[in-house]
């Protein structure tokens, strides 16, 4: 399963990349599970995506919550509540 990831603003700065293709052997069912997989990397990933951190998520370019289902080839994005131009 492949999920296209996008990171914006301070999240991008913390994780050091604007985008990535996440390939997982086991299916990931929700946006929250994607976030948990990334947090498990530790270090700046855990800090940037920590459960208590104010963070917005989008699935297929639409704002979503952690329970939103994901499928192979989908896009998931993470960003702070307010981003500047």
C-alpha positions in Angstrom: 0.0 0.0 0.0 1.3 3.4 -0.9 0.2 6.7 0.6 1.3 10.1 -0.7 2.3 12.3 2.3 2.5 16.1 2.3 3.9 18.3 5.1 3.4 22.0 5.4 4.8 25.0 7.4 6.3 24.1 10.8 5.6 20.4 10.3 7.6 20.4 7.1 10.5 22.2 8.9 10.5 19.7 11.7 10.4 16.5 9.6 12.7 17.9 7.0 10.7 17.1 3.9 7.7 18.5 2.0 6.5 15.2 0.7 7.1 11.5 0.7 5.5 8.3 -0.5 4.9 6.0 2.4 4.9 2.3 1.5 3.5 -0.1 4.1 3.2 -3.9 3.9 0.2 -4.0 6.1 -2.9 -2.0 5.1 -3.4 1.3 7.0 -7.1 2.0 7.6 -7.3 5.6 8.8 -5.5 8.9 8.7 -4.9 8.4 12.5 -3.1 5.2 11.8 -0.9 7.0 9.2 -0.1 9.6 11.9 0.8 6.8 14.4 3.1 5.1 11.9 5.0 8.4 11.4 5.1 9.1 15.2 6.7 5.6 15.7 9.7 6.8 13.7 10.7 8.8 16.8 12.8 11.9 16.9 11.5 15.0 15.1 8.6 12.9 13.6 7.3 12.1 17.1 7.7 15.7 18.0 6.0 17.2 14.9 3.1 14.8 14.9 2.6 14.2 18.7 -1.0 13.5 19.8 -1.1 16.6 22.0 0.2 18.9 19.3 -2.2 21.2 17.5 -2.3 19.7 14.0 -4.6 19.8 11.1 -5.0 16.9 8.7 -6.3 16.6 5.1 -7.3 13.6 3.0 -7.4 14.0 -0.7 -7.1 17.8 -0.1 -10.2 17.9 2.2 -9.9 18.6 5.9 -10.5 15.5 7.9 -10.2 13.8 11.3 -8.2 10.8 12.5 -11.0 8.4 11.6 -11.1 9.2 7.9 -10.4 6.0 5.9 -7.4 5.8 3.6 -6.8 3.7 0.5 -3.9 2.8 -1.7 -2.7 5.9 -3.6 -4.5 8.4 -1.4 -2.9 11.7 -0.3 -2.7 12.7 3.4 -1.4 16.1 4.5 -0.3 17.4 7.9 0.0 21.1 8.9 -0.4 23.5 11.8 -3.8 25.1 12.4 -2.7 28.4 10.8 -0.3 28.6 7.9 1.1 31.8 6.4 1.8 32.7 2.8 
